[in-house]
Amino acid sequence: MVASTSVWQRFIILLPAIVISIALVAAVLMLLGRAFVENVRDSGHQRLIYAGLVVLAVFIGVMTYIGVELPREGG
């Protein structure tokens, strides 16, 4: 029965689960973001933390640009 339904019907059935999961992920990211901001404010090394984040972002960007791939586990 499920295999004979069209793609949009399956999408309509899964829509509530998709919306709830997106909302949960957004809520967790907001909570973690607020905790990070509070910890940065309370630390005495705000510039060092921000500099580390910038260095990390530049490093990831450069590694992506030059095409470095992580090794795959297993065969």
C-alpha positions in Angstrom: 0.0 0.0 0.0 2.7 2.5 0.9 4.8 1.7 -2.2 1.8 2.6 -4.4 1.3 6.1 -3.0 2.7 9.1 -4.7 5.6 11.2 -3.4 3.5 14.1 -2.4 1.1 11.9 -0.3 4.1 10.5 1.6 5.4 14.0 2.1 2.0 15.1 3.5 2.0 12.2 5.9 5.6 12.9 7.1 5.1 16.7 7.3 4.2 16.8 11.0 7.3 14.7 11.9 9.5 16.9 9.7 8.2 20.2 11.2 8.6 18.9 14.8 12.1 17.6 14.2 13.1 20.9 12.6 11.7 22.8 15.6 13.5 20.5 18.1 16.8 21.0 16.3 16.3 24.8 16.2 15.4 24.9 19.9 18.5 22.9 20.8 20.8 25.1 18.7 19.3 28.2 20.3 19.8 26.8 23.7 23.4 25.9 23.0 24.0 29.2 21.3 22.7 31.1 24.4 24.9 29.0 26.7 27.9 29.7 24.5 27.3 33.4 24.5 26.9 33.4 28.3 30.1 31.5 28.8 32.0 33.8 26.5 30.7 36.8 28.4 31.7 35.3 31.7 35.2 34.3 30.6 38.0 36.8 30.9 39.4 35.8 27.4 36.7 36.9 25.0 39.1 38.0 22.3 41.0 34.8 22.5 37.8 32.8 22.1 36.7 34.8 19.1 40.2 34.6 17.5 40.1 30.8 18.0 36.7 30.6 16.2 38.0 32.7 13.3 41.1 30.7 13.0 39.1 27.5 13.0 36.7 28.8 10.4 39.6 29.9 8.1 41.3 26.5 8.6 38.2 24.6 7.6 37.7 26.9 4.6 41.3 26.5 3.4 41.2 22.7 3.9 37.9 22.5 2.0 39.3 24.8 -0.8 42.4 22.6 -1.3 40.2 19.5 -1.4 41.4 17.6 1.7 39.1 14.7 2.5 38.9 12.8 5.7 39.7 9.1 5.6 36.7 6.7 5.5 36.2 4.1 8.1 35.8 0.6 7.0 35.9 -0.8 3.5 
